[in-house]
């Protein structure tokens, strides 16, 4: 079959819409990535509400795709739509460097980290958006200390029924993705004991959890309608499930990870997400049922992933055809994920660059481990901030 080119539009309430032409092959899903960043004083690691000034100063390729986030000390970047991981990497770097350069021009740093190093007590300075004020009125102290940063990967699946079935297949792998991308051990001026403190902070929102097992589109819509009716969410943008079909673009959005320290690690995450989605899509079309992991065990596995990251233990949710909950080394589940997606990664030409990146991560340590090592040397947040600044705009890709 020939490749099909179609127009894909990414819209955001925070900034200008982006229209990109994507060449969609019959076997390779398109990718788009959203990254959230902190703006901080490089000497202290303290967040600074300067998003508007930095966005105005940003120049160069990708600068127009930097948009506002929940707080005034955050920026978000939205990539174009890609099929090539190398092109995705270049796009991510362009936006990181544009934002980092603008921040440096006023003495600040762009920081790819899931949480504010020196804390963020009370209600953060919110971006000037009526929606955020409504969230503050409705949810009160849940807003205290918010301003956490994640990485969201969109894969191009236009059919809503297929997207929800793919979501069912992805559920057991979400904790592995979180463990691999954990990048927020330091918050409020101390080591929290979690590889990802962003995960429990984000988990305070009522809908921020692994997605349910969806029986149909009608089931999905009934759950959303119930959350809206009960005030659990104010609008569909507050569906914070770790996998959700987009309401604005023909994609499935995977939201299980911290923002990654380097663009190369973001591409690793995106490539693994696409591999999982393509493998799941093949299974859906072949009639292979998704494993029905219990919600309680899935939440427990996600908590363990946030606590230990990839450097500790993980809950093994699947042993053959059985659902279980045994604790195993987290890297063992990463290796199992790689085995699971290897056929589609090899078909797409992604196997070698992604496994090279995995080996680089094994050698250098996870984002959380690197932060902890920087902090342990002298117990100073400025050392962690310096590390994060250096990583954020650095190139690191096979």
C-alpha positions as CSV (number, residue, x, y, z in Angstrom):
1,X,0.0,0.0,0.0
2,X,1.3,3.5,-0.7
3,X,1.9,6.0,2.1
4,X,-1.0,8.3,2.9
5,X,-0.4,11.9,3.7
6,X,-3.0,13.7,5.8
7,X,-3.3,16.9,7.8
8,X,-3.0,16.6,11.5
9,X,-3.8,19.5,13.8
10,X,-2.6,19.9,17.4
11,X,-4.7,22.5,19.2
12,X,-4.0,23.9,22.7
13,X,-6.0,26.3,24.9
14,X,-2.7,27.8,25.9
15,X,-1.2,28.9,22.6
16,X,-1.4,28.9,18.9
17,X,-2.5,25.8,17.0
18,X,0.0,23.9,14.9
19,X,-0.8,22.3,11.6
20,X,1.7,19.7,10.3
21,X,1.8,17.4,7.3
22,X,2.6,13.9,8.4
23,X,3.3,11.0,6.1
24,X,1.5,8.0,7.6
25,X,2.6,4.6,6.6
26,X,0.3,1.6,7.0
27,X,2.5,0.1,9.7
28,X,4.1,3.1,11.5
29,X,2.1,5.3,13.8
30,X,2.7,9.0,13.9
31,X,4.2,10.6,17.0
32,X,3.8,13.9,18.7
33,X,5.2,14.9,22.1
34,X,4.4,17.5,24.8
35,X,7.1,18.4,27.3
36,X,6.6,20.6,30.4
37,X,9.4,22.5,31.9
38,X,10.2,24.6,35.0
39,X,11.8,28.1,34.9
40,X,14.2,28.4,37.8
41,X,17.0,30.5,39.3
42,X,20.2,28.5,38.5
43,X,21.9,29.5,41.7
44,X,19.1,28.1,44.0
45,X,16.8,25.9,42.0
46,X,13.9,28.1,43.1
47,X,11.1,28.4,40.5
48,X,10.6,31.9,39.0
49,X,7.2,33.1,37.4
50,X,8.7,34.3,34.1
51,X,6.8,32.3,31.5
52,X,5.4,35.3,29.6
53,X,8.7,37.1,29.3
54,X,10.6,34.0,28.2
55,X,8.0,33.1,25.7
56,X,8.2,36.6,24.2
57,X,12.0,36.4,24.0
58,X,12.2,32.9,22.5
59,X,13.3,32.9,18.9
60,X,14.3,30.5,16.2
61,X,12.8,27.2,15.0
62,X,10.2,25.8,17.4
63,X,9.8,29.0,19.4
64,X,6.2,29.5,18.2
65,X,5.3,26.1,19.7
66,X,6.2,27.0,23.3
67,X,2.9,27.6,25.2
68,X,1.8,28.4,28.7
69,X,1.1,25.8,31.3
70,X,-0.8,25.8,34.7
71,X,1.6,28.1,36.5
72,X,3.7,31.1,35.5
73,X,6.9,29.2,36.2
74,X,6.2,26.6,33.6
75,X,6.4,26.3,29.8
76,X,5.2,23.6,27.6
77,X,6.5,22.6,24.1
78,X,4.5,20.9,21.4
79,X,6.3,19.0,18.7
80,X,5.2,18.7,15.1
81,X,3.9,15.3,14.0
82,X,6.7,12.8,13.1
83,X,7.2,9.2,12.0
84,X,11.1,9.4,12.3
85,X,12.6,9.3,15.8
86,X,15.6,11.2,14.5
87,X,13.3,14.0,13.2
88,X,11.5,14.0,16.5
89,X,14.8,14.4,18.4
90,X,15.7,17.4,16.3
91,X,12.4,19.0,16.9
92,X,12.6,18.5,20.6
93,X,16.1,20.0,20.7
94,X,15.1,23.1,18.7
95,X,12.3,23.9,21.2
96,X,14.4,23.1,24.3
97,X,17.2,25.3,23.0
98,X,14.9,28.2,22.0
99,X,13.4,28.2,25.5
100,X,16.7,27.7,27.3
101,X,18.3,30.6,25.4
102,X,15.4,32.9,26.2
103,X,15.6,31.9,29.9
104,X,19.4,32.4,30.0
105,X,19.0,35.9,28.5
106,X,17.3,37.0,31.8
107,X,19.5,34.9,34.1
108,X,17.2,32.0,34.5
109,X,17.3,28.3,33.6
110,X,15.0,26.0,31.7
111,X,14.8,22.9,33.8
112,X,13.5,19.4,32.7
113,X,12.5,18.1,36.1
114,X,9.2,16.8,37.4
115,X,9.1,18.9,40.5
116,X,10.4,22.2,41.9
117,X,13.7,21.5,43.7
118,X,13.3,24.2,46.4
119,X,9.6,23.8,46.9
120,X,6.5,25.6,45.8
121,X,4.4,26.1,48.9
122,X,0.8,27.2,48.8
123,X,-1.1,28.1,45.6
124,X,1.3,28.7,42.8
125,X,1.1,31.8,40.6
126,X,-1.4,30.6,38.0
127,X,-1.2,31.5,34.4
128,X,-3.9,34.1,33.5
129,X,-6.6,31.7,32.4
130,X,-10.2,31.6,33.8
131,X,-10.2,27.8,33.7
132,X,-7.3,27.6,36.2
133,X,-9.1,30.0,38.5
134,X,-12.2,27.8,38.3
135,X,-10.0,24.8,39.1
136,X,-8.7,26.6,42.2
137,X,-12.2,27.5,43.4
138,X,-13.5,23.9,43.0
139,X,-10.5,21.8,44.1
140,X,-9.0,24.1,46.8
141,X,-5.8,22.9,48.5
142,X,-5.2,20.2,45.8
143,X,-3.7,23.2,43.9
144,X,-1.1,23.8,46.7
145,X,2.3,22.9,45.5
146,X,1.2,22.1,42.0
147,X,3.2,22.9,38.9
148,X,4.6,19.4,38.2
149,X,6.0,18.6,34.8
150,X,5.3,15.5,32.7
151,X,5.9,14.2,29.2
152,X,2.9,13.3,27.1
153,X,3.3,11.1,24.0
154,X,0.6,11.1,21.3
155,X,0.4,8.2,18.9
156,X,-1.8,8.5,15.8
157,X,-4.8,6.2,16.2
158,X,-7.9,7.8,14.6
159,X,-10.5,5.1,15.3
160,X,-11.8,5.7,18.8
161,X,-12.8,2.1,19.4
162,X,-9.4,0.9,18.4
163,X,-7.7,3.5,20.5
164,X,-9.6,2.4,23.6
165,X,-8.8,-1.2,23.0
166,X,-5.1,-0.3,22.6
167,X,-5.4,1.6,25.9
168,X,-6.5,-1.7,27.6
169,X,-3.4,-3.5,26.2
170,X,-1.1,-0.7,27.5
171,X,-2.3,-0.7,31.1
172,X,0.1,-3.3,32.5
173,X,3.1,-1.4,30.9
174,X,2.4,2.0,32.4
175,X,4.3,1.5,35.6
176,X,7.4,0.4,33.6
177,X,7.2,3.6,31.6
178,X,7.0,5.6,34.8
179,X,9.9,3.8,36.3
180,X,12.1,4.3,33.3
181,X,11.3,8.0,33.1
182,X,11.3,8.9,36.8
183,X,13.0,12.3,37.2
184,X,11.8,14.1,40.3
185,X,13.4,12.7,43.5
186,X,14.2,16.2,45.0
187,X,11.4,18.5,46.1
188,X,10.9,21.0,48.9
189,X,14.7,21.1,49.4
190,X,15.1,17.4,50.2
191,X,15.2,13.9,48.8
192,X,11.6,12.8,49.0
193,X,12.4,9.1,49.0
194,X,10.6,8.8,45.7
195,X,12.2,8.5,42.2
196,X,9.2,10.4,41.0
197,X,7.6,12.8,43.4
198,X,5.6,14.2,40.5
199,X,3.5,11.0,40.4
200,X,2.0,11.3,43.9
201,X,1.7,15.1,43.5
202,X,-0.2,14.6,40.2
203,X,-2.2,11.8,41.8
204,X,-4.0,14.2,44.1
205,X,-6.3,15.1,41.3
206,X,-9.4,12.8,41.3
207,X,-9.0,11.6,37.7
208,X,-5.1,11.2,37.7
209,X,-4.7,7.5,37.7
210,X,-4.2,4.5,35.4
211,X,-7.2,4.3,33.0
212,X,-10.1,1.9,33.6
213,X,-10.5,-1.2,31.4
214,X,-12.8,0.1,28.7
215,X,-15.5,-2.2,27.3
216,X,-16.5,0.1,24.5
217,X,-16.7,3.8,23.4
218,X,-20.1,4.0,25.1
219,X,-18.5,2.8,28.4
220,X,-15.8,5.4,28.1
221,X,-18.3,8.2,27.5
222,X,-20.5,7.0,30.4
223,X,-17.5,7.2,32.7
224,X,-16.6,10.7,31.5
225,X,-20.2,11.8,31.8
226,X,-20.3,10.5,35.4
227,X,-17.2,12.4,36.3
228,X,-18.5,15.6,34.8
229,X,-21.9,15.2,36.5
230,X,-20.2,14.6,39.9
231,X,-17.7,17.5,39.6
232,X,-14.7,15.2,39.6
233,X,-13.6,17.0,36.5
234,X,-14.7,20.4,35.3
235,X,-14.2,19.7,31.6
236,X,-12.9,17.0,29.3
237,X,-9.4,18.5,29.5
238,X,-9.3,17.3,33.2
239,X,-9.4,13.7,32.2
240,X,-6.0,13.0,33.6
241,X,-6.0,9.2,33.1
242,X,-2.5,8.1,32.1
243,X,-3.9,7.0,28.8
244,X,-6.7,8.9,27.1
245,X,-8.0,9.4,23.6
246,X,-7.6,13.0,22.5
247,X,-10.7,15.1,22.0
248,X,-8.9,17.4,19.6
249,X,-6.7,15.3,17.4
250,X,-6.8,11.7,16.1
251,X,-4.4,10.3,18.7
252,X,-4.1,8.3,21.8
253,X,-2.2,10.2,24.5
254,X,0.0,8.4,27.0
255,X,0.7,10.6,30.1
256,X,2.5,8.2,32.5
257,X,5.9,9.8,32.7
258,X,7.9,12.6,34.2
259,X,9.4,15.1,31.8
260,X,12.7,13.5,30.7
261,X,16.0,15.1,31.5
262,X,17.4,14.9,28.0
263,X,15.8,15.0,24.5
264,X,17.3,11.6,23.8
265,X,15.5,10.1,26.8
266,X,12.3,11.7,25.6
267,X,12.8,10.0,22.2
268,X,13.4,6.7,24.0
269,X,10.1,7.1,25.9
270,X,8.3,8.1,22.7
271,X,9.8,5.2,20.7
272,X,8.8,2.6,23.4
273,X,5.3,4.1,23.7
274,X,4.9,3.8,19.9
275,X,6.3,0.2,20.0
276,X,3.7,-0.7,22.7
277,X,0.9,1.0,20.8
278,X,1.7,-0.7,17.5
279,X,2.1,-4.1,19.1
280,X,-1.2,-3.6,20.9
281,X,-2.9,-2.5,17.6
282,X,-1.7,-5.7,15.9
283,X,-3.1,-7.7,18.8
284,X,-6.4,-5.8,18.7
285,X,-6.9,-6.4,15.0
286,X,-5.9,-10.1,15.5
287,X,-8.5,-10.5,18.2
288,X,-6.0,-11.0,21.1
289,X,-7.7,-10.0,24.3
290,X,-6.0,-7.5,26.6
291,X,-5.0,-8.7,30.1
292,X,-7.6,-7.5,32.7
293,X,-5.2,-6.4,35.4
294,X,-7.1,-5.4,38.6
295,X,-7.2,-1.6,39.2
296,X,-5.9,-2.1,42.8
297,X,-2.8,-4.0,41.6
298,X,-2.2,-1.5,38.8
299,X,-2.3,1.4,41.2
300,X,0.0,-0.4,43.5
301,X,2.5,-1.1,40.6
302,X,2.4,2.5,39.6
303,X,3.1,3.6,43.2
304,X,6.0,1.2,43.4
305,X,7.3,2.6,40.1
306,X,7.1,6.1,41.4
307,X,8.9,5.2,44.6
308,X,11.7,3.0,43.3
309,X,12.0,4.1,39.6
310,X,14.1,1.8,37.4
311,X,16.9,1.5,40.0
312,X,14.8,-0.5,42.5
313,X,12.0,-3.1,42.5
314,X,8.8,-3.3,40.5
315,X,5.5,-5.2,40.7
316,X,5.3,-7.9,38.0
317,X,1.7,-7.7,37.0
318,X,1.8,-10.5,34.4
319,X,3.4,-13.9,34.7
320,X,2.5,-15.7,31.5
321,X,-1.3,-15.7,31.4
322,X,-1.6,-15.0,35.1
323,X,-2.2,-11.7,36.8
324,X,0.2,-11.5,39.8
325,X,1.9,-9.0,42.0
326,X,5.4,-10.3,42.7
327,X,8.3,-7.8,43.3
328,X,11.2,-8.1,40.8
329,X,14.1,-5.9,39.8
330,X,12.6,-3.1,37.7
331,X,15.2,-3.5,34.9
332,X,13.8,-7.1,34.4
333,X,10.5,-5.6,33.4
334,X,12.2,-3.1,31.1
335,X,13.9,-6.0,29.4
336,X,10.5,-7.8,29.1
337,X,9.0,-4.7,27.6
338,X,11.8,-4.6,25.0
339,X,11.2,-8.3,24.1
340,X,7.5,-7.5,23.8
341,X,7.9,-4.7,21.3
342,X,11.0,-5.9,19.5
343,X,9.2,-7.1,16.3
344,X,7.7,-3.7,15.6
345,X,10.8,-1.8,16.6
346,X,12.9,-3.9,14.2
347,X,10.3,-3.4,11.4
348,X,10.4,0.4,11.9
349,X,14.2,0.5,12.1
350,X,14.0,1.7,15.8
351,X,15.5,-1.3,17.6
352,X,19.2,-0.3,17.4
353,X,18.8,3.4,18.4
354,X,16.4,2.6,21.2
355,X,18.5,-0.2,22.7
356,X,21.6,2.0,22.4
357,X,19.8,4.6,24.4
358,X,18.7,2.0,27.0
359,X,22.3,0.9,27.4
360,X,23.4,4.5,27.8
361,X,20.8,4.9,30.5
362,X,22.0,1.7,32.3
363,X,25.5,3.1,32.4
364,X,24.7,6.7,33.4
365,X,21.8,6.0,35.7
366,X,18.2,7.2,35.5
367,X,17.3,10.8,35.7
368,X,16.3,10.3,39.4
369,X,19.6,8.6,40.1
370,X,21.7,11.3,38.5
371,X,19.8,14.0,40.5
372,X,20.4,12.1,43.7
373,X,24.1,11.7,42.9
374,X,24.5,15.4,42.3
375,X,22.7,16.2,45.6
376,X,24.6,13.7,47.6
377,X,28.0,15.3,46.8
378,X,27.5,18.4,48.9
379,X,23.8,18.5,49.8
380,X,23.2,21.6,47.7
381,X,20.2,22.2,45.4
382,X,22.4,24.4,43.2
383,X,24.4,21.3,42.1
384,X,21.2,19.6,41.1
385,X,20.0,22.7,39.3
386,X,23.3,22.9,37.4
387,X,23.0,19.3,36.3
388,X,19.4,19.8,35.1
389,X,20.4,22.9,33.2
390,X,23.2,21.1,31.4
391,X,21.0,18.1,30.5
392,X,17.9,20.0,29.4
393,X,19.3,21.4,26.1
394,X,22.0,18.8,25.5
395,X,22.0,16.4,22.5
396,X,22.1,12.8,23.5
397,X,20.8,10.5,20.7
398,X,22.2,7.6,18.7
